[in-house]
């Protein structure tokens, strides 16, 4: 299913590249949506004075935390979590040994990631518009 025509029929390399990007963006969006809510309630030691929401990246030590997360994620993607032609896009094995990474789980991850991309952009847009973080948007 490709209504926008991003991938020509039979072009498996482009499809795999786009699917891997979709899975990565979905995983990041799931963490972003969850982090937007959790950060309102949980503060790590040394980060107690950092505001919740998007303002966290503008104030030290929140900006240092963002830079560290960005660097760690980049290093993991470039060195450890690399794509392999003999596996499905986004398949990095079963690190916890749960034997749950099957087709059904992959489809759920893909669909949840798609939803999370909308959730994360909604949280960001609402915060930019109102100045309230993800939980404050709910009226708590």
N, C-alpha and C positions, 0 to 999 in steps of 0.2 A: 504494500500500500504506500504509494508515493505521489499524492496528488499535486505536489509542487514541482515534481520532476527533478529533484536534486540528484537522483541516481539513475543512470541509464540502465535499461533492462539487461541483465546479465553481467553487470559490472560489479563483481563480488568485492573487489578491493575497496572501491569507494563506499559500498554498502557497509563493509566491516568497519571502515574508518568512521563513518557517520554514526553507526550503532555504538561503537566504543565511546565516541564523544557524547552521545545521548546518555549512555549509562553513567559516564563520569559526571556530567552536569547534573543528572538526577541524584547521584550520591552526594554531591556537594550541596544541592538544594535541600535534600533531606536533613543533612547536618545543619544547614543554615536555618531552616524552619524550626528545628528542634532547639538549636542554640538560641534563637531569638526568644523563645519562651523560657528555657532553663536559666538563661543569664539574668532574667529578672529576679529569680529566687535564689540562685546559687552564686556566691562570689568566692573565688579562690583567695587564699592568703596573699596579701600584697596587692590585690586588685579590688579591695573593698570600696575604695573611693572612685573607681572607674564607673561611669554612668552605664546604664543598660542601653541596648540598642546601637544604632549606627554611630552615636557620639563616642563610643568606646575607642574607636580607632584614632580619634583626634587628640586624645589625652594620654600622656604617659602615666602608667606603664601599659595601658591598653594598646597603644601603638606598637610597643615593643613585642607584646604578645601576638599581634597581628603579623608583624614582620617574621617572627619565629615560626608561626603556623604556616605562613606562605612559603618560607624557606624549606621547612620540613616536608610539606606536601610536594613541592617541586623536586626535592631530592628523592623522595620515595617514588614518584612517578617516573623520573628519569633513570633511576638505578635498580629499583626492586620491582615495582608494579609495571612491568613492560608488557606490551601486547605480544602474543605469540600466534603464528599462523595455524598451529595445530590445536588451538583451543578456541572456544567461542569468544567473541568480543567481550571484554570486561571480566573474563573468567581468570581469576588469580588463584584458583584452587579452593580448598576448604581448610583454612588455617586453624579453625577450632576443632576440626575432625567430627563435625556433626552429621556429615553425610546428607545434608539438606540442599545442596546446590544442584538441583535438578531443573528440568525444563519449567515445571510449575513455579518454582521459586524464582527463576530468572524472569519469567513473565510478570510475576507479582512485583519484583524489584523494578522492572521497567515501567510498569503502570504507576507504582507508588512514586517513582522518581519523576514521572511526567506531572503527576499531581503536585508534588513538592516544588517543582519549578514554578508553578502558578502560585502556590502558597507563599514561597519565599519572595517572589516579586510583589505579591500583594502586601506582605508585611513591610517590605522596604518602601513601597509607594505610600502606604498609609502613614508610616512614620515620617516620611519626608513631608507629607501634606499636613499632618497634625502635630508632629513633634512628640508623639506618644510611642512608647515601645510596644512590642507585640502583645504583652499582657494588659497594659494600660488601655489598648484598643478595645479590649473586652469589657472595660468598665470596672476592673478590680482595683 
